Amino acid sequence: MKFNRITDSILADIQKIIEPEQVFIDKDNLSKYAHDETEDLVFFPEVVVKPNSKEQISLLLKLANHYMIPVTPRGAGTGLSGGALPVKGGLLISMERFDKILEIDERNLQATIEPGVITEIFMDAVAEKGLLYPVDPSSKGSCFMGGNIAHGSGGPRVVKYGTIREYILNLEVVLPDGEIIWTGANTLKYASGYNLTQLMIGSEGTLGIITKIVLKLIPRPCQNLVMLATFPSNERACEAVSAIFRAGITPSTLEFMERRAVEWVMEYDHIPFDLKPEAHAFLMIEVDGNDMELLLTECDQINEVLEENFCSEVLFADTAAQKDAIWRLRRTMPLSVKSNSIYKEEDTVVPRAELAKLIQGIKEIGTKYGFQSICYGHAGDGNVHVNIIKAGMSDEDWNSKLKLGVREIFELTVSLGGTISGEHGIGSVQREFMDIKYSETHLNLMRGIKSVFDPNGILNPGKIF
């Protein structure tokens, strides 16, 4: 697809649509939007705009379609797959001014918001009304709700409460030609033709720009308990994950952490923690509900399963301070890895019973290619974040062998019944691996959908395919 650059004449047309103070062309501002949290990738847009209405976005997309200008929608820039990077230059549309919680409907357990609302702010707002929005990615303090939807973001509570797909009822979307549609209905059931709402989730801004979101909410549980279980190996910890579910227990979270990940958190955040020599892997388990006696019974049942699976120690947290300390250990993990070394993060997901084979295979692949890895993640739903560490690898090996190792990790993941991303998306950095999971027929179906929505291919080009 051949795109055009933004000329002075086109810039003048943009400034007729949107106020001058909402248009940015200086280097300092452009550089803020040239990167996200994906490694060290940098791509500069030609122009950044910050609209505050769907009508402005509609006119901007009509203009871009007319002049064949590539358009990159952007949320908070917290993504890890390069989905918000303007890899083709062009116009970047920042959604940061769409930041309003429009309605919290307590009668119907629904909310209507704009896509620039920060996830944690929304979670706190509904919590004040005794409600729960359970999708809480690790970047919840800064990421936008629109970006979460575009990437199919998850988090630790997916294991009990389900993915983001179960909470998005309806979306207002501006299509690439400027048309504005609602994708569905504000109802819990939908059997009225193709479900365009579900199609938008995980589409990474390639089909349309979301301007309003209608979400389902649930009653907020008022009690929770947290356990931290220690194991002699990664394999033993992973085998215990499936055993907990087979025992008929569904925790609200079940997180895996290997020893080195904990060591790096302790160094990075100076967290006091009694890390014993025999401790090589950990499971963080939370149960929640409204009946404390029932939760205590569940913890006893979980403890029995842990003991049967070679758990050496269980820390039981029932005070707010103890719970916060354990959660801090897990939440700080991505930051500690990022600050410690040059790294590349992959987002694998397999059926939970295959976790042990996955992690063992990742370590073997690392040995083969000469890289180290730190693994942690949402073990309860089989989602492991694989942080590949450069450490002592030469620059030549890092640049030449790394992709071979990553491809083998994804091939292993798919062979175990998994897929190449659980919640980070494909973006620009994973698209070269799509052939591992999908046949050409499957990819062509996706390309066909893209071409129906965006025949000129202007919206977030260079992503997914």
Residue pairs with C-beta under 8 A, 6 or more apart in sequence:
1 456
1 457
1 461
2 68
3 68
3 69
3 70
3 88
3 89
3 90
3 458
3 461
4 10
4 67
4 68
4 69
5 46
5 89
5 90
6 14
6 46
6 47
6 69
6 90
6 91
10 63
10 67
10 69
11 23
11 25
11 47
13 63
14 23
14 47
14 49
14 60
14 63
14 91
15 23
17 56
17 59
17 60
17 63
18 49
18 51
18 56
18 60
22 49
22 50
22 51
22 52
22 97
23 47
23 48
23 49
24 30
24 47
24 48
24 49
24 50
25 46
25 47
25 48
29 48
30 44
30 45
30 46
30 48
31 44
33 45
33 48
33 74
33 77
33 86
33 92
33 94
34 42
34 43
34 44
34 45
34 85
34 86
35 41
35 42
35 43
35 77
35 85
36 77
36 78
36 79
36 80
36 82
36 83
36 84
36 85
37 77
37 78
37 79
37 80
37 139
38 79
38 80
38 81
38 82
38 85
38 427
38 428
38 429
39 343
39 344
39 429
41 82
41 85
41 428
41 429
43 85
43 86
43 87
43 89
44 86
44 89
45 72
45 86
45 89
45 90
45 91
45 92
46 89
46 90
46 91
47 90
47 91
47 92
48 91
48 92
48 94
49 60
49 91
49 92
49 93
49 94
50 94
50 96
50 97
51 57
51 60
51 93
51 97
52 97
52 98
54 172
54 174
54 180
54 211
54 212
57 93
57 174
57 209
57 211
58 174
58 178
58 179
58 180
59 178
60 71
60 91
60 93
61 71
61 174
61 175
61 176
61 177
61 178
61 209
61 458
61 459
62 177
62 178
63 69
64 70
64 71
64 90
64 91
64 176
64 458
65 176
65 177
65 178
65 456
65 458
68 456
68 458
69 90
69 91
69 458
70 86
70 88
70 89
70 90
70 91
70 458
70 461
71 90
71 91
71 92
71 93
71 176
71 458
71 459
71 460
72 84
72 85
72 86
72 87
72 88
72 90
72 91
72 92
72 93
72 205
72 460
73 84
73 93
73 95
73 150
73 205
73 209
73 459
73 460
74 84
74 92
74 93
74 94
74 95
75 84
75 95
75 96
75 115
75 116
75 143
75 144
75 146
75 147
75 150
76 96
76 116
76 118
76 139
76 142
76 143
76 144
76 147
77 84
78 139
78 142
78 143
78 147
79 147
79 151
79 424
79 425
79 427
80 345
80 347
80 424
81 151
81 204
81 347
81 421
81 424
81 425
81 426
81 427
81 428
81 429
81 430
82 427
82 428
82 429
82 463
83 147
83 150
83 151
83 204
83 205
83 425
83 426
83 427
83 428
83 460
83 463
84 147
84 205
85 427
85 428
86 92
87 428
87 461
87 462
87 463
88 461
88 462
90 458
93 209
95 114
95 115
95 116
95 144
95 146
95 209
96 116
96 144
97 116
98 114
98 115
98 116
98 117
98 146
98 211
99 114
99 116
99 117
99 118
100 113
100 114
100 117
101 111
101 113
101 114
101 117
101 121
101 122
101 125
102 112
102 113
102 114
102 212
103 111
103 112
104 111
104 125
104 126
104 129
104 131
104 217
105 111
105 112
106 129
106 131
108 186
109 131
109 216
109 217
109 218
109 219
110 169
110 186
110 214
110 215
110 216
110 217
111 122
111 126
111 133
111 214
111 215
111 217
112 212
112 213
112 214
112 215
113 122
113 145
113 212
113 213
113 215
114 146
114 211
114 212
114 213
115 144
115 145
115 146
115 147
115 149
115 210
115 211
115 212
115 213
116 144
116 145
116 146
117 144
117 145
118 140
118 141
118 142
118 143
118 144
118 145
119 135
119 136
119 137
119 139
119 140
119 141
119 143
119 144
119 145
119 148
120 136
120 140
120 141
122 133
122 145
123 132
123 133
123 136
123 140
126 132
126 133
126 217
126 220
127 220
130 219
130 220
131 217
131 218
131 219
131 220
132 161
132 217
132 218
132 219
132 220
132 221
133 167
133 215
133 217
134 155
134 157
134 158
134 160
134 161
134 162
134 167
134 218
135 148
135 153
135 154
135 155
135 157
135 158
135 161
135 163
135 164
135 167
136 155
136 156
136 157
137 143
137 148
137 153
137 154
137 155
137 423
138 155
138 331
138 334
140 155
143 153
145 213
146 210
146 213
147 153
148 164
149 164
149 168
149 171
149 200
149 201
149 210
149 213
150 200
150 201
150 202
150 203
150 204
150 205
150 210
150 425
151 202
151 204
151 423
151 424
151 425
151 427
152 163
152 164
152 165
152 201
152 202
152 423
152 425
153 164
153 423
153 424
154 163
154 164
154 378
154 381
154 383
154 422
154 423
155 378
155 423
156 253
156 254
156 255
156 286
156 330
156 378
156 380
157 252
157 253
158 378
158 380
158 381
158 383
158 423
159 250
159 251
159 252
159 253
159 254
159 378
159 380
159 381
160 250
160 251
160 252
160 253
160 288
160 380
161 218
161 252
164 201
165 198
165 201
166 216
167 215
167 216
167 217
168 197
168 198
168 201
168 213
168 214
168 215
168 216
169 184
169 185
169 186
169 187
169 188
169 197
169 214
169 215
169 216
170 182
170 183
170 184
170 185
170 186
170 197
170 213
170 214
171 182
171 183
171 184
171 197
171 200
171 210
171 212
171 213
171 214
172 180
172 181
172 182
172 183
172 210
172 211
172 212
172 213
173 180
173 181
173 182
173 183
173 200
173 207
173 208
173 209
173 210
173 211
174 180
174 208
174 209
174 211
175 181
175 207
175 208
175 453
175 454
176 207
176 208
176 453
176 454
176 456
176 458
176 459
180 211
181 196
183 196
183 197
183 199
183 200
184 190
184 192
184 195
184 196
184 197
185 192
186 214
188 216
190 197
199 207
199 449
200 207
200 208
200 210
202 425
204 425
204 426
204 427
204 460
204 463
204 464
205 459
205 460
205 463
206 450
206 453
206 454
206 459
206 460
206 463
206 464
207 449
207 450
207 453
207 454
207 459
208 453
208 459
209 459
221 252
221 288
221 289
221 290
222 290
223 288
223 289
223 290
223 291
223 292
223 295
224 252
224 286
224 287
224 288
224 289
224 295
224 323
225 286
225 287
225 288
225 295
225 296
225 299
225 316
225 317
225 318
226 284
226 285
226 286
226 316
226 317
226 322
226 323
226 326
226 327
227 283
227 284
227 285
227 286
227 299
227 302
227 303
227 314
227 315
227 316
227 317
228 282
228 283
228 284
228 285
228 314
228 315
228 317
228 326
228 329
229 237
229 240
229 282
229 283
229 284
229 285
229 306
229 311
229 313
229 314
229 315
230 276
230 278
230 279
230 281
230 282
230 311
230 312
230 313
230 314
230 315
231 237
231 240
231 279
231 280
231 281
231 282
231 283
231 309
231 310
231 311
231 312
232 278
232 279
232 280
232 281
232 310
232 312
233 280
233 281
234 256
234 258
234 280
234 281
234 356
234 359
234 360
234 363
234 375
235 356
235 359
235 360
236 281
236 309
236 310
236 311
237 256
237 281
237 282
237 283
237 379
238 256
238 281
238 355
238 356
238 358
238 359
238 379
239 309
239 356
240 283
240 305
240 306
240 309
240 310
240 311
241 254
241 256
241 283
241 352
241 355
241 379
241 380
242 352
242 353
242 355
243 305
243 308
243 309
244 251
244 254
244 285
244 302
244 305
244 306
245 352
245 380
247 301
247 302
247 304
247 305
249 287
249 298
249 301
249 302
249 305
251 285
251 286
251 287
251 298
251 302
251 380
252 286
252 287
252 288
253 284
253 285
253 286
253 378
253 380
254 283
254 284
254 285
254 286
254 378
254 379
254 380
255 283
255 284
255 285
255 330
255 376
255 377
255 378
255 379
255 380
256 281
256 282
256 283
256 355
256 375
256 376
256 377
256 378
256 379
256 384
257 281
257 282
257 283
257 284
257 329
257 330
257 333
257 376
258 280
258 281
258 282
258 359
258 374
258 375
258 376
259 275
259 279
259 280
259 281
259 282
260 374
261 333
261 336
261 337
261 374
261 375
261 376
262 273
262 275
262 282
262 329
263 275
264 333
264 336
264 337
264 340
264 374
265 271
265 329
265 332
265 333
265 336
266 273
266 275
267 336
267 340
268 332
268 335
268 336
268 339
268 340
269 328
269 332
269 335
269 336
271 325
271 328
271 329
271 332
273 329
276 313
278 312
279 312
279 313
283 306
283 379
284 326
284 327
284 329
284 330
285 302
287 295
287 298
287 299
287 302
288 295
289 295
299 316
303 314
306 314
315 322
315 326
317 323
317 325
317 326
330 376
333 376
334 345
334 385
337 343
337 345
337 374
337 387
337 389
340 389
341 389
341 390
341 391
342 389
342 390
342 398
343 387
343 388
343 389
343 390
344 387
344 388
344 402
344 406
345 385
345 386
345 387
345 388
345 424
346 385
346 386
346 388
346 406
346 409
346 410
346 420
347 383
347 385
347 386
347 420
347 421
347 422
347 423
347 424
348 358
348 383
348 384
348 385
348 386
348 409
348 410
348 413
348 418
348 420
348 421
348 422
349 381
349 382
349 383
349 384
349 413
349 418
349 419
349 421
349 422
349 423
350 358
350 382
350 384
350 413
350 416
350 417
350 418
351 382
351 416
351 417
351 418
352 379
352 380
352 381
352 382
354 382
354 416
354 417
354 418
355 379
355 382
355 384
357 416
358 384
358 412
358 413
358 416
358 418
359 375
359 384
361 409
361 412
362 373
362 375
362 386
362 409
362 412
363 373
365 405
365 408
365 409
365 412
366 372
366 373
366 388
366 405
368 405
368 408
369 397
369 401
369 402
369 404
369 405
369 408
370 392
370 393
370 397
370 401
371 388
371 389
371 390
371 391
371 393
371 398
371 401
371 402
371 405
372 388
372 389
372 391
373 386
373 387
373 388
373 389
374 387
374 389
375 384
375 385
375 386
375 387
376 384
376 385
376 387
377 383
377 384
377 385
378 384
378 422
381 422
382 418
382 422
383 422
383 423
386 409
388 402
388 405
388 406
390 398
393 401
393 402
403 432
406 433
407 433
407 436
410 420
410 433
410 436
410 437
411 436
413 419
413 420
414 420
414 436
414 437
419 437
420 426
420 430
420 433
420 434
420 436
420 437
421 430
426 434
426 463
426 464
427 463
427 464
428 462
428 463
431 463
431 464
431 465
434 443
434 464
434 465
435 443
438 446
443 465
446 464
446 465
447 465
450 457
450 464
450 465
451 457
453 459
